[in-house]
């Protein structure tokens, strides 16, 4: 049975004998830190206990790199507005490329490992 966030927060707050606001702050902080970790593009996957593993899709990352490369190399005013609105720059593109290399390396490593096991 799934519980709504409000019900879960109040249940946890009662068990810990703390205010609901404190529990909400802790949950918000946890997910904010997870979001920062994902957005940093330093890792290709994040494991959240009892929730699962979230990973960066290689295909979506390639599409993002292509789009960002196009935007950075474009001279159109519309593209410049997109870059400034979302605060995109060459550093983000470099991080995406490094992450893609990491994913490809891990995939090749897994393929090699499977071939050796056969």
Secondary structure, 3 states (H helix, E strand, C coil): CCCCHHHHHHHHHHHHCCCHHHHHHHHHHHHHHHHHHHHCCCCCEEEECCCEEEECCHHHHHHHHHHHHHHHHCCCHHHHHHHHHCCCCHHHHHHHHHHHHHHHHHHHHHHHHHHHHC
